[in-house]
Amino acid sequence: MVDKSEIKEHAEVVDNNGNIVGVVDHLEGDHEIKLAKNAPESGGQHHLIPISWVDRIEENQVVLSKSISEVEQNWKAI
């Protein structure tokens, strides 16, 4: 599991193929990442994704273990 302290605000979030999913707004509690609503991929809404989806952190990028279609089917719009 990834050390959540490594997940930084404004870091790019990508799927397991390198496709951009969004940008970290901030951590929401102990188990979720809130994605910024102003990122083009967000459709103007915040979305929550579980930290458990994070495969690794590379420089200023959060790499997920899921494809973009899996993410979009399962993220929570708020």
mmCIF file of the N, C-alpha and C atoms, coordinates in Angstrom:
data_MODEL
# 
_entry.id   MODEL 
# 
loop_
_atom_site.group_PDB 
_atom_site.id 
_atom_site.type_symbol 
_atom_site.label_atom_id 
_atom_site.label_alt_id 
_atom_site.label_comp_id 
_atom_site.label_asym_id 
_atom_site.label_entity_id 
_atom_site.label_seq_id 
_atom_site.pdbx_PDB_ins_code 
_atom_site.Cartn_x 
_atom_site.Cartn_y 
_atom_site.Cartn_z 
_atom_site.occupancy 
_atom_site.B_iso_or_equiv 
_atom_site.pdbx_formal_charge 
_atom_site.auth_seq_id 
_atom_site.auth_comp_id 
_atom_site.auth_asym_id 
_atom_site.auth_atom_id 
_atom_site.pdbx_PDB_model_num 
ATOM 1   N N  . MET A 1 1  ? 0.837   -1.188 0.000   1.00 0.00 ? 1  MET A N  1 
ATOM 2   C CA . MET A 1 1  ? 0.000   0.000  0.000   1.00 0.00 ? 1  MET A CA 1 
ATOM 3   C C  . MET A 1 1  ? 0.878   1.247  0.000   1.00 0.00 ? 1  MET A C  1 
ATOM 4   N N  . VAL A 1 2  ? 0.391   2.265  -0.645  1.00 0.00 ? 2  VAL A N  1 
ATOM 5   C CA . VAL A 1 2  ? 1.121   3.521  -0.781  1.00 0.00 ? 2  VAL A CA 1 
ATOM 6   C C  . VAL A 1 2  ? 1.020   4.332  0.507   1.00 0.00 ? 2  VAL A C  1 
ATOM 7   N N  . ASP A 1 3  ? 2.093   5.025  0.842   1.00 0.00 ? 3  ASP A N  1 
ATOM 8   C CA . ASP A 1 3  ? 2.081   5.947  1.979   1.00 0.00 ? 3  ASP A CA 1 
ATOM 9   C C  . ASP A 1 3  ? 1.289   7.185  1.552   1.00 0.00 ? 3  ASP A C  1 
ATOM 10  N N  . LYS A 1 4  ? 0.133   7.401  2.158   1.00 0.00 ? 4  LYS A N  1 
ATOM 11  C CA . LYS A 1 4  ? -0.744  8.492  1.712   1.00 0.00 ? 4  LYS A CA 1 
ATOM 12  C C  . LYS A 1 4  ? -0.107  9.864  1.866   1.00 0.00 ? 4  LYS A C  1 
ATOM 13  N N  . SER A 1 5  ? 0.920   9.983  2.715   1.00 0.00 ? 5  SER A N  1 
ATOM 14  C CA . SER A 1 5  ? 1.592   11.278 2.862   1.00 0.00 ? 5  SER A CA 1 
ATOM 15  C C  . SER A 1 5  ? 2.356   11.660 1.588   1.00 0.00 ? 5  SER A C  1 
ATOM 16  N N  . GLU A 1 6  ? 2.578   10.692 0.695   1.00 0.00 ? 6  GLU A N  1 
ATOM 17  C CA . GLU A 1 6  ? 3.250   10.963 -0.577  1.00 0.00 ? 6  GLU A CA 1 
ATOM 18  C C  . GLU A 1 6  ? 2.301   11.552 -1.619  1.00 0.00 ? 6  GLU A C  1 
ATOM 19  N N  . ILE A 1 7  ? 0.997   11.508 -1.360  1.00 0.00 ? 7  ILE A N  1 
ATOM 20  C CA . ILE A 1 7  ? 0.007   12.035 -2.300  1.00 0.00 ? 7  ILE A CA 1 
ATOM 21  C C  . ILE A 1 7  ? -0.116  13.537 -2.051  1.00 0.00 ? 7  ILE A C  1 
ATOM 22  N N  . LYS A 1 8  ? 0.309   14.320 -3.011  1.00 0.00 ? 8  LYS A N  1 
ATOM 23  C CA . LYS A 1 8  ? 0.376   15.779 -2.853  1.00 0.00 ? 8  LYS A CA 1 
ATOM 24  C C  . LYS A 1 8  ? -0.737  16.480 -3.627  1.00 0.00 ? 8  LYS A C  1 
ATOM 25  N N  . GLU A 1 9  ? -1.203  17.592 -3.070  1.00 0.00 ? 9  GLU A N  1 
ATOM 26  C CA . GLU A 1 9  ? -2.181  18.427 -3.764  1.00 0.00 ? 9  GLU A CA 1 
ATOM 27  C C  . GLU A 1 9  ? -1.617  18.863 -5.108  1.00 0.00 ? 9  GLU A C  1 
ATOM 28  N N  . HIS A 1 10 ? -2.468  18.905 -6.110  1.00 0.00 ? 10 HIS A N  1 
ATOM 29  C CA . HIS A 1 10 ? -2.156  19.329 -7.475  1.00 0.00 ? 10 HIS A CA 1 
ATOM 30  C C  . HIS A 1 10 ? -1.345  18.303 -8.262  1.00 0.00 ? 10 HIS A C  1 
ATOM 31  N N  . ALA A 1 11 ? -1.120  17.116 -7.698  1.00 0.00 ? 11 ALA A N  1 
ATOM 32  C CA . ALA A 1 11 ? -0.439  16.058 -8.444  1.00 0.00 ? 11 ALA A CA 1 
ATOM 33  C C  . ALA A 1 11 ? -1.391  15.521 -9.513  1.00 0.00 ? 11 ALA A C  1 
ATOM 34  N N  . GLU A 1 12 ? -0.838  15.196 -10.663 1.00 0.00 ? 12 GLU A N  1 
ATOM 35  C CA . GLU A 1 12 ? -1.630  14.605 -11.738 1.00 0.00 ? 12 GLU A CA 1 
ATOM 36  C C  . GLU A 1 12 ? -1.970  13.164 -11.368 1.00 0.00 ? 12 GLU A C  1 
ATOM 37  N N  . VAL A 1 13 ? -3.194  12.741 -11.681 1.00 0.00 ? 13 VAL A N  1 
ATOM 38  C CA . VAL A 1 13 ? -3.633  11.367 -11.429 1.00 0.00 ? 13 VAL A CA 1 
ATOM 39  C C  . VAL A 1 13 ? -3.819  10.697 -12.784 1.00 0.00 ? 13 VAL A C  1 
ATOM 40  N N  . VAL A 1 14 ? -3.155  9.542  -12.980 1.00 0.00 ? 14 VAL A N  1 
ATOM 41  C CA . VAL A 1 14 ? -3.247  8.820  -14.251 1.00 0.00 ? 14 VAL A CA 1 
ATOM 42  C C  . VAL A 1 14 ? -3.686  7.384  -14.010 1.00 0.00 ? 14 VAL A C  1 
ATOM 43  N N  . ASP A 1 15 ? -4.280  6.783  -15.053 1.00 0.00 ? 15 ASP A N  1 
ATOM 44  C CA . ASP A 1 15 ? -4.698  5.385  -14.943 1.00 0.00 ? 15 ASP A CA 1 
ATOM 45  C C  . ASP A 1 15 ? -3.511  4.460  -15.187 1.00 0.00 ? 15 ASP A C  1 
ATOM 46  N N  . ASN A 1 16 ? -3.765  3.155  -15.235 1.00 0.00 ? 16 ASN A N  1 
ATOM 47  C CA . ASN A 1 16 ? -2.676  2.188  -15.386 1.00 0.00 ? 16 ASN A CA 1 
ATOM 48  C C  . ASN A 1 16 ? -2.061  2.184  -16.785 1.00 0.00 ? 16 ASN A C  1 
ATOM 49  N N  . ASN A 1 17 ? -2.616  2.978  -17.705 1.00 0.00 ? 17 ASN A N  1 
ATOM 50  C CA . ASN A 1 17 ? -2.042  3.122  -19.046 1.00 0.00 ? 17 ASN A CA 1 
ATOM 51  C C  . ASN A 1 17 ? -1.471  4.519  -19.283 1.00 0.00 ? 17 ASN A C  1 
ATOM 52  N N  . GLY A 1 18 ? -1.439  5.346  -18.244 1.00 0.00 ? 18 GLY A N  1 
ATOM 53  C CA . GLY A 1 18 ? -0.888  6.688  -18.359 1.00 0.00 ? 18 GLY A CA 1 
ATOM 54  C C  . GLY A 1 18 ? -1.870  7.747  -18.816 1.00 0.00 ? 18 GLY A C  1 
ATOM 55  N N  . ASN A 1 19 ? -3.154  7.392  -18.973 1.00 0.00 ? 19 ASN A N  1 
ATOM 56  C CA . ASN A 1 19 ? -4.179  8.367  -19.352 1.00 0.00 ? 19 ASN A CA 1 
ATOM 57  C C  . ASN A 1 19 ? -4.519  9.253  -18.159 1.00 0.00 ? 19 ASN A C  1 
ATOM 58  N N  . ILE A 1 20 ? -4.658  10.543 -18.392 1.00 0.00 ? 20 ILE A N  1 
ATOM 59  C CA . ILE A 1 20 ? -4.945  11.478 -17.306 1.00 0.00 ? 20 ILE A CA 1 
ATOM 60  C C  . ILE A 1 20 ? -6.376  11.297 -16.821 1.00 0.00 ? 20 ILE A C  1 
ATOM 61  N N  . VAL A 1 21 ? -6.506  11.091 -15.515 1.00 0.00 ? 21 VAL A N  1 
ATOM 62  C CA . VAL A 1 21 ? -7.807  10.932 -14.863 1.00 0.00 ? 21 VAL A CA 1 
ATOM 63  C C  . VAL A 1 21 ? -8.235  12.249 -14.229 1.00 0.00 ? 21 VAL A C  1 
ATOM 64  N N  . GLY A 1 22 ? -7.289  12.995 -13.695 1.00 0.00 ? 22 GLY A N  1 
ATOM 65  C CA . GLY A 1 22 ? -7.599  14.250 -13.028 1.00 0.00 ? 22 GLY A CA 1 
ATOM 66  C C  . GLY A 1 22 ? -6.400  14.772 -12.268 1.00 0.00 ? 22 GLY A C  1 
ATOM 67  N N  . VAL A 1 23 ? -6.696  15.643 -11.302 1.00 0.00 ? 23 VAL A N  1 
ATOM 68  C CA . VAL A 1 23 ? -5.676  16.286 -10.478 1.00 0.00 ? 23 VAL A CA 1 
ATOM 69  C C  . VAL A 1 23 ? -6.125  16.204 -9.025  1.00 0.00 ? 23 VAL A C  1 
ATOM 70  N N  . VAL A 1 24 ? -5.192  15.897 -8.136  1.00 0.00 ? 24 VAL A N  1 
ATOM 71  C CA . VAL A 1 24 ? -5.510  15.819 -6.705  1.00 0.00 ? 24 VAL A CA 1 
ATOM 72  C C  . VAL A 1 24 ? -5.890  17.205 -6.190  1.00 0.00 ? 24 VAL A C  1 
ATOM 73  N N  . ASP A 1 25 ? -7.068  17.300 -5.585  1.00 0.00 ? 25 ASP A N  1 
ATOM 74  C CA . ASP A 1 25 ? -7.456  18.509 -4.859  1.00 0.00 ? 25 ASP A CA 1 
ATOM 75  C C  . ASP A 1 25 ? -6.889  18.393 -3.444  1.00 0.00 ? 25 ASP A C  1 
ATOM 76  N N  . HIS A 1 26 ? -7.269  17.314 -2.750  1.00 0.00 ? 26 HIS A N  1 
ATOM 77  C CA . HIS A 1 26 ? -6.718  17.017 -1.426  1.00 0.00 ? 26 HIS A CA 1 
ATOM 78  C C  . HIS A 1 26 ? -7.172  15.625 -0.988  1.00 0.00 ? 26 HIS A C  1 
ATOM 79  N N  . LEU A 1 27 ? -6.604  15.154 0.114   1.00 0.00 ? 27 LEU A N  1 
ATOM 80  C CA . LEU A 1 27 ? -7.060  13.896 0.703   1.00 0.00 ? 27 LEU A CA 1 
ATOM 81  C C  . LEU A 1 27 ? -8.345  14.160 1.459   1.00 0.00 ? 27 LEU A C  1 
ATOM 82  N N  . GLU A 1 28 ? -9.279  13.255 1.326   1.00 0.00 ? 28 GLU A N  1 
ATOM 83  C CA . GLU A 1 28 ? -10.577 13.367 1.995   1.00 0.00 ? 28 GLU A CA 1 
ATOM 84  C C  . GLU A 1 28 ? -10.615 12.257 3.046   1.00 0.00 ? 28 GLU A C  1 
ATOM 85  N N  . GLY A 1 29 ? -10.355 12.621 4.293   1.00 0.00 ? 29 GLY A N  1 
ATOM 86  C CA . GLY A 1 29 ? -10.295 11.614 5.349   1.00 0.00 ? 29 GLY A CA 1 
ATOM 87  C C  . GLY A 1 29 ? -9.078  10.720 5.176   1.00 0.00 ? 29 GLY A C  1 
ATOM 88  N N  . ASP A 1 30 ? -9.198  9.494  5.650   1.00 0.00 ? 30 ASP A N  1 
ATOM 89  C CA . ASP A 1 30 ? -8.067  8.564  5.615   1.00 0.00 ? 30 ASP A CA 1 
ATOM 90  C C  . ASP A 1 30 ? -8.061  7.640  4.410   1.00 0.00 ? 30 ASP A C  1 
ATOM 91  N N  . HIS A 1 31 ? -9.154  7.619  3.636   1.00 0.00 ? 31 HIS A N  1 
ATOM 92  C CA . HIS A 1 31 ? -9.276  6.573  2.626   1.00 0.00 ? 31 HIS A CA 1 
ATOM 93  C C  . HIS A 1 31 ? -9.595  7.050  1.219   1.00 0.00 ? 31 HIS A C  1 
ATOM 94  N N  . GLU A 1 32 ? -9.733  8.367  1.007   1.00 0.00 ? 32 GLU A N  1 
ATOM 95  C CA . GLU A 1 32 ? -10.135 8.833  -0.317  1.00 0.00 ? 32 GLU A CA 1 
ATOM 96  C C  . GLU A 1 32 ? -9.312  10.032 -0.775  1.00 0.00 ? 32 GLU A C  1 
ATOM 97  N N  . ILE A 1 33 ? -9.223  10.154 -2.101  1.00 0.00 ? 33 ILE A N  1 
ATOM 98  C CA . ILE A 1 33 ? -8.611  11.311 -2.742  1.00 0.00 ? 33 ILE A CA 1 
ATOM 99  C C  . ILE A 1 33 ? -9.732  12.093 -3.413  1.00 0.00 ? 33 ILE A C  1 
ATOM 100 N N  . LYS A 1 34 ? -9.768  13.387 -3.154  1.00 0.00 ? 34 LYS A N  1 
ATOM 101 C CA . LYS A 1 34 ? -10.736 14.253 -3.826  1.00 0.00 ? 34 LYS A CA 1 
ATOM 102 C C  . LYS A 1 34 ? -10.036 14.865 -5.033  1.00 0.00 ? 34 LYS A C  1 
ATOM 103 N N  . LEU A 1 35 ? -10.625 14.657 -6.214  1.00 0.00 ? 35 LEU A N  1 
ATOM 104 C CA . LEU A 1 35 ? -10.062 15.214 -7.435  1.00 0.00 ? 35 LEU A CA 1 
ATOM 105 C C  . LEU A 1 35 ? -10.622 16.615 -7.667  1.00 0.00 ? 35 LEU A C  1 
ATOM 106 N N  . ALA A 1 36 ? -9.789  17.485 -8.201  1.00 0.00 ? 36 ALA A N  1 
ATOM 107 C CA . ALA A 1 36 ? -10.179 18.875 -8.443  1.00 0.00 ? 36 ALA A CA 1 
ATOM 108 C C  . ALA A 1 36 ? -11.273 18.962 -9.492  1.00 0.00 ? 36 ALA A C  1 
ATOM 109 N N  . LYS A 1 37 ? -12.230 19.847 -9.268  1.00 0.00 ? 37 LYS A N  1 
ATOM 110 C CA . LYS A 1 37 ? -13.331 19.996 -10.218 1.00 0.00 ? 37 LYS A CA 1 
ATOM 111 C C  . LYS A 1 37 ? -12.957 20.866 -11.412 1.00 0.00 ? 37 LYS A C  1 
ATOM 112 N N  . ASN A 1 38 ? -11.857 21.616 -11.316 1.00 0.00 ? 38 ASN A N  1 
ATOM 113 C CA . ASN A 1 38 ? -11.471 22.481 -12.425 1.00 0.00 ? 38 ASN A CA 1 
ATOM 114 C C  . ASN A 1 38 ? -10.572 21.789 -13.446 1.00 0.00 ? 38 ASN A C  1 
ATOM 115 N N  . ALA A 1 39 ? -10.238 20.515 -13.232 1.00 0.00 ? 39 ALA A N  1 
ATOM 116 C CA . ALA A 1 39 ? -9.465  19.756 -14.218 1.00 0.00 ? 39 ALA A CA 1 
ATOM 117 C C  . ALA A 1 39 ? -10.377 19.429 -15.399 1.00 0.00 ? 39 ALA A C  1 
ATOM 118 N N  . PRO A 1 40 ? -9.867  19.501 -16.624 1.00 0.00 ? 40 PRO A N  1 
ATOM 119 C CA . PRO A 1 40 ? -10.713 19.240 -17.797 1.00 0.00 ? 40 PRO A CA 1 
ATOM 120 C C  . PRO A 1 40 ? -11.424 17.887 -17.761 1.00 0.00 ? 40 PRO A C  1 
ATOM 121 N N  . GLU A 1 41 ? -10.818 16.885 -17.156 1.00 0.00 ? 41 GLU A N  1 
ATOM 122 C CA . GLU A 1 41 ? -11.378 15.533 -17.119 1.00 0.00 ? 41 GLU A CA 1 
ATOM 123 C C  . GLU A 1 41 ? -12.541 15.393 -16.139 1.00 0.00 ? 41 GLU A C  1 
ATOM 124 N N  . SER A 1 42 ? -12.748 16.383 -15.292 1.00 0.00 ? 42 SER A N  1 
ATOM 125 C CA . SER A 1 42 ? -13.713 16.251 -14.197 1.00 0.00 ? 42 SER A CA 1 
ATOM 126 C C  . SER A 1 42 ? -15.149 16.580 -14.566 1.00 0.00 ? 42 SER A C  1 
ATOM 127 N N  . GLY A 1 43 ? -15.355 17.230 -15.693 1.00 0.00 ? 43 GLY A N  1 
ATOM 128 C CA . GLY A 1 43 ? -16.706 17.647 -16.047 1.00 0.00 ? 43 GLY A CA 1 
ATOM 129 C C  . GLY A 1 43 ? -17.261 18.706 -15.105 1.00 0.00 ? 43 GLY A C  1 
ATOM 130 N N  . GLY A 1 44 ? -16.391 19.446 -14.437 1.00 0.00 ? 44 GLY A N  1 
ATOM 131 C CA . GLY A 1 44 ? -16.829 20.512 -13.546 1.00 0.00 ? 44 GLY A CA 1 
ATOM 132 C C  . GLY A 1 44 ? -17.294 20.055 -12.175 1.00 0.00 ? 44 GLY A C  1 
ATOM 133 N N  . GLN A 1 45 ? -17.011 18.796 -11.818 1.00 0.00 ? 45 GLN A N  1 
ATOM 134 C CA . GLN A 1 45 ? -17.410 18.269 -10.506 1.00 0.00 ? 45 GLN A CA 1 
ATOM 135 C C  . GLN A 1 45 ? -16.198 17.695 -9.784  1.00 0.00 ? 45 GLN A C  1 
ATOM 136 N N  . HIS A 1 46 ? -16.277 17.721 -8.460  1.00 0.00 ? 46 HIS A N  1 
ATOM 137 C CA . HIS A 1 46 ? -15.301 16.971 -7.674  1.00 0.00 ? 46 HIS A CA 1 
ATOM 138 C C  . HIS A 1 46 ? -15.661 15.489 -7.776  1.00 0.00 ? 46 HIS A C  1 
ATOM 139 N N  . HIS A 1 47 ? -14.654 14.638 -7.722  1.00 0.00 ? 47 HIS A N  1 
ATOM 140 C CA . HIS A 1 47 ? -14.866 13.192 -7.670  1.00 0.00 ? 47 HIS A CA 1 
ATOM 141 C C  . HIS A 1 47 ? -13.997 12.625 -6.557  1.00 0.00 ? 47 HIS A C  1 
ATOM 142 N N  . LEU A 1 48 ? -14.478 11.568 -5.920  1.00 0.00 ? 48 LEU A N  1 
ATOM 143 C CA . LEU A 1 48 ? -13.709 10.858 -4.898  1.00 0.00 ? 48 LEU A CA 1 
ATOM 144 C C  . LEU A 1 48 ? -13.293 9.507  -5.443  1.00 0.00 ? 48 LEU A C  1 
ATOM 145 N N  . ILE A 1 49 ? -12.023 9.170  -5.203  1.00 0.00 ? 49 ILE A N  1 
ATOM 146 C CA . ILE A 1 49 ? -11.531 7.830  -5.535  1.00 0.00 ? 49 ILE A CA 1 
ATOM 147 C C  . ILE A 1 49 ? -10.837 7.263  -4.299  1.00 0.00 ? 49 ILE A C  1 
ATOM 148 N N  . PRO A 1 50 ? -10.922 5.950  -4.093  1.00 0.00 ? 50 PRO A N  1 
ATOM 149 C CA . PRO A 1 50 ? -10.274 5.346  -2.925  1.00 0.00 ? 50 PRO A CA 1 
ATOM 150 C C  . PRO A 1 50 ? -8.747  5.357  -3.051  1.00 0.00 ? 50 PRO A C  1 
ATOM 151 N N  . ILE A 1 51 ? -8.082  5.593  -1.952  1.00 0.00 ? 51 ILE A N  1 
ATOM 152 C CA . ILE A 1 51 ? -6.621  5.510  -1.936  1.00 0.00 ? 51 ILE A CA 1 
ATOM 153 C C  . ILE A 1 51 ? -6.169  4.102  -2.308  1.00 0.00 ? 51 ILE A C  1 
ATOM 154 N N  . SER A 1 52 ? -6.993  3.107  -2.049  1.00 0.00 ? 52 SER A N  1 
ATOM 155 C CA . SER A 1 52 ? -6.633  1.718  -2.379  1.00 0.00 ? 52 SER A CA 1 
ATOM 156 C C  . SER A 1 52 ? -6.440  1.508  -3.880  1.00 0.00 ? 52 SER A C  1 
ATOM 157 N N  . TRP A 1 53 ? -6.929  2.406  -4.715  1.00 0.00 ? 53 TRP A N  1 
ATOM 158 C CA . TRP A 1 53 ? -6.723  2.312  -6.170  1.00 0.00 ? 53 TRP A CA 1 
ATOM 159 C C  . TRP A 1 53 ? -5.329  2.760  -6.583  1.00 0.00 ? 53 TRP A C  1 
ATOM 160 N N  . VAL A 1 54 ? -4.593  3.423  -5.695  1.00 0.00 ? 54 VAL A N  1 
ATOM 161 C CA . VAL A 1 54 ? -3.266  3.940  -6.034  1.00 0.00 ? 54 VAL A CA 1 
ATOM 162 C C  . VAL A 1 54 ? -2.268  2.790  -6.066  1.00 0.00 ? 54 VAL A C  1 
ATOM 163 N N  . ASP A 1 55 ? -1.604  2.648  -7.214  1.00 0.00 ? 55 ASP A N  1 
ATOM 164 C CA . ASP A 1 55 ? -0.578  1.623  -7.381  1.00 0.00 ? 55 ASP A CA 1 
ATOM 165 C C  . ASP A 1 55 ? 0.775   2.130  -6.897  1.00 0.00 ? 55 ASP A C  1 
ATOM 166 N N  . ARG A 1 56 ? 1.091   3.382  -7.280  1.00 0.00 ? 56 ARG A N  1 
ATOM 167 C CA . ARG A 1 56 ? 2.395   3.946  -6.905  1.00 0.00 ? 56 ARG A CA 1 
ATOM 168 C C  . ARG A 1 56 ? 2.379   5.458  -7.134  1.00 0.00 ? 56 ARG A C  1 
ATOM 169 N N  . ILE A 1 57 ? 3.405   6.098  -6.593  1.00 0.00 ? 57 ILE A N  1 
ATOM 170 C CA . ILE A 1 57 ? 3.620   7.531  -6.793  1.00 0.00 ? 57 ILE A CA 1 
ATOM 171 C C  . ILE A 1 57 ? 4.912   7.668  -7.579  1.00 0.00 ? 57 ILE A C  1 
ATOM 172 N N  . GLU A 1 58 ? 4.856   8.407  -8.685  1.00 0.00 ? 58 GLU A N  1 
ATOM 173 C CA . GLU A 1 58 ? 6.048   8.665  -9.499  1.00 0.00 ? 58 GLU A CA 1 
ATOM 174 C C  . GLU A 1 58 ? 6.202   10.165 -9.652  1.00 0.00 ? 58 GLU A C  1 
ATOM 175 N N  . GLU A 1 59 ? 7.242   10.729 -9.045  1.00 0.00 ? 59 GLU A N  1 
ATOM 176 C CA . GLU A 1 59 ? 7.489   12.167 -9.064  1.00 0.00 ? 59 GLU A CA 1 
ATOM 177 C C  . GLU A 1 59 ? 6.220   12.899 -8.648  1.00 0.00 ? 59 GLU A C  1 
ATOM 178 N N  . ASN A 1 60 ? 5.625   13.713 -9.498  1.00 0.00 ? 60 ASN A N  1 
ATOM 179 C CA . ASN A 1 60 ? 4.409   14.455 -9.128  1.00 0.00 ? 60 ASN A CA 1 
ATOM 180 C C  . ASN A 1 60 ? 3.191   13.832 -9.805  1.00 0.00 ? 60 ASN A C  1 
ATOM 181 N N  . GLN A 1 61 ? 3.156   12.496 -9.818  1.00 0.00 ? 61 GLN A N  1 
ATOM 182 C CA . GLN A 1 61 ? 2.077   11.779 -10.492 1.00 0.00 ? 61 GLN A CA 1 
ATOM 183 C C  . GLN A 1 61 ? 1.600   10.617 -9.623  1.00 0.00 ? 61 GLN A C  1 
ATOM 184 N N  . VAL A 1 62 ? 0.273   10.511 -9.492  1.00 0.00 ? 62 VAL A N  1 
ATOM 185 C CA . VAL A 1 62 ? -0.350  9.407  -8.772  1.00 0.00 ? 62 VAL A CA 1 
ATOM 186 C C  . VAL A 1 62 ? -0.808  8.410  -9.829  1.00 0.00 ? 62 VAL A C  1 
ATOM 187 N N  . VAL A 1 63 ? -0.253  7.193  -9.802  1.00 0.00 ? 63 VAL A N  1 
ATOM 188 C CA . VAL A 1 63 ? -0.570  6.172  -10.800 1.00 0.00 ? 63 VAL A CA 1 
ATOM 189 C C  . VAL A 1 63 ? -1.544  5.170  -10.187 1.00 0.00 ? 63 VAL A C  1 
ATOM 190 N N  . LEU A 1 64 ? -2.697  5.021  -10.833 1.00 0.00 ? 64 LEU A N  1 
ATOM 191 C CA . LEU A 1 64 ? -3.730  4.113  -10.342 1.00 0.00 ? 64 LEU A CA 1 
ATOM 192 C C  . LEU A 1 64 ? -3.542  2.709  -10.909 1.00 0.00 ? 64 LEU A C  1 
ATOM 193 N N  . SER A 1 65 ? -4.154  1.739  -10.256 1.00 0.00 ? 65 SER A N  1 
ATOM 194 C CA . SER A 1 65 ? -4.090  0.345  -10.702 1.00 0.00 ? 65 SER A CA 1 
ATOM 195 C C  . SER A 1 65 ? -5.244  0.004  -11.636 1.00 0.00 ? 65 SER A C  1 
ATOM 196 N N  . LYS A 1 66 ? -6.068  0.983  -11.969 1.00 0.00 ? 66 LYS A N  1 
ATOM 197 C CA . LYS A 1 66 ? -7.268  0.757  -12.784 1.00 0.00 ? 66 LYS A CA 1 
ATOM 198 C C  . LYS A 1 66 ? -7.192  1.544  -14.088 1.00 0.00 ? 66 LYS A C  1 
ATOM 199 N N  . SER A 1 67 ? -7.990  1.112  -15.072 1.00 0.00 ? 67 SER A N  1 
ATOM 200 C CA . SER A 1 67 ? -8.090  1.842  -16.334 1.00 0.00 ? 67 SER A CA 1 
ATOM 201 C C  . SER A 1 67 ? -9.005  3.048  -16.150 1.00 0.00 ? 67 SER A C  1 
ATOM 202 N N  . ILE A 1 68 ? -8.925  3.983  -17.069 1.00 0.00 ? 68 ILE A N  1 
ATOM 203 C CA . ILE A 1 68 ? -9.767  5.178  -16.971 1.00 0.00 ? 68 ILE A CA 1 
ATOM 204 C C  . ILE A 1 68 ? -11.248 4.814  -17.025 1.00 0.00 ? 68 ILE A C  1 
ATOM 205 N N  . SER A 1 69 ? -11.610 3.801  -17.804 1.00 0.00 ? 69 SER A N  1 
ATOM 206 C CA . SER A 1 69 ? -13.033 3.420  -17.865 1.00 0.00 ? 69 SER A CA 1 
ATOM 207 C C  . SER A 1 69 ? -13.499 2.837  -16.536 1.00 0.00 ? 69 SER A C  1 
ATOM 208 N N  . GLU A 1 70 ? -12.649 2.040  -15.876 1.00 0.00 ? 70 GLU A N  1 
ATOM 209 C CA . GLU A 1 70 ? -12.999 1.512  -14.550 1.00 0.00 ? 70 GLU A CA 1 
ATOM 210 C C  . GLU A 1 70 ? -13.148 2.650  -13.538 1.00 0.00 ? 70 GLU A C  1 
ATOM 211 N N  . VAL A 1 71 ? -12.250 3.618  -13.621 1.00 0.00 ? 71 VAL A N  1 
ATOM 212 C CA . VAL A 1 71 ? -12.301 4.758  -12.702 1.00 0.00 ? 71 VAL A CA 1 
ATOM 213 C C  . VAL A 1 71 ? -13.595 5.532  -12.906 1.00 0.00 ? 71 VAL A C  1 
ATOM 214 N N  . GLU A 1 72 ? -13.897 5.875  -14.159 1.00 0.00 ? 72 GLU A N  1 
ATOM 215 C CA . GLU A 1 72 ? -15.086 6.689  -14.437 1.00 0.00 ? 72 GLU A CA 1 
ATOM 216 C C  . GLU A 1 72 ? -16.383 5.961  -14.091 1.00 0.00 ? 72 GLU A C  1 
ATOM 217 N N  . GLN A 1 73 ? -16.387 4.640  -14.146 1.00 0.00 ? 73 GLN A N  1 
ATOM 218 C CA . GLN A 1 73 ? -17.576 3.870  -13.775 1.00 0.00 ? 73 GLN A CA 1 
ATOM 219 C C  . GLN A 1 73 ? -17.768 3.806  -12.264 1.00 0.00 ? 73 GLN A C  1 
ATOM 220 N N  . ASN A 1 74 ? -16.682 3.963  -11.509 1.00 0.00 ? 74 ASN A N  1 
ATOM 221 C CA . ASN A 1 74 ? -16.746 3.701  -10.071 1.00 0.00 ? 74 ASN A CA 1 
ATOM 222 C C  . ASN A 1 74 ? -16.406 4.877  -9.164  1.00 0.00 ? 74 ASN A C  1 
ATOM 223 N N  . TRP A 1 75 ? -15.958 6.010  -9.718  1.00 0.00 ? 75 TRP A N  1 
ATOM 224 C CA . TRP A 1 75 ? -15.682 7.137  -8.840  1.00 0.00 ? 75 TRP A CA 1 
ATOM 225 C C  . TRP A 1 75 ? -16.983 7.749  -8.360  1.00 0.00 ? 75 TRP A C  1 
ATOM 226 N N  . LYS A 1 76 ? -16.900 8.508  -7.274  1.00 0.00 ? 76 LYS A N  1 
ATOM 227 C CA . LYS A 1 76 ? -18.095 9.141  -6.714  1.00 0.00 ? 76 LYS A CA 1 
ATOM 228 C C  . LYS A 1 76 ? -18.061 10.628 -7.035  1.00 0.00 ? 76 LYS A C  1 
ATOM 229 N N  . ALA A 1 77 ? -19.061 11.104 -7.754  1.00 0.00 ? 77 ALA A N  1 
ATOM 230 C CA . ALA A 1 77 ? -19.183 12.537 -8.018  1.00 0.00 ? 77 ALA A CA 1 
ATOM 231 C C  . ALA A 1 77 ? -19.811 13.199 -6.797  1.00 0.00 ? 77 ALA A C  1 
ATOM 232 N N  . ILE A 1 78 ? -19.246 14.335 -6.401  1.00 0.00 ? 78 ILE A N  1 
ATOM 233 C CA . ILE A 1 78 ? -19.810 15.057 -5.253  1.00 0.00 ? 78 ILE A CA 1 
ATOM 234 C C  . ILE A 1 78 ? -20.003 16.523 -5.602  1.00 0.00 ? 78 ILE A C  1 
# 
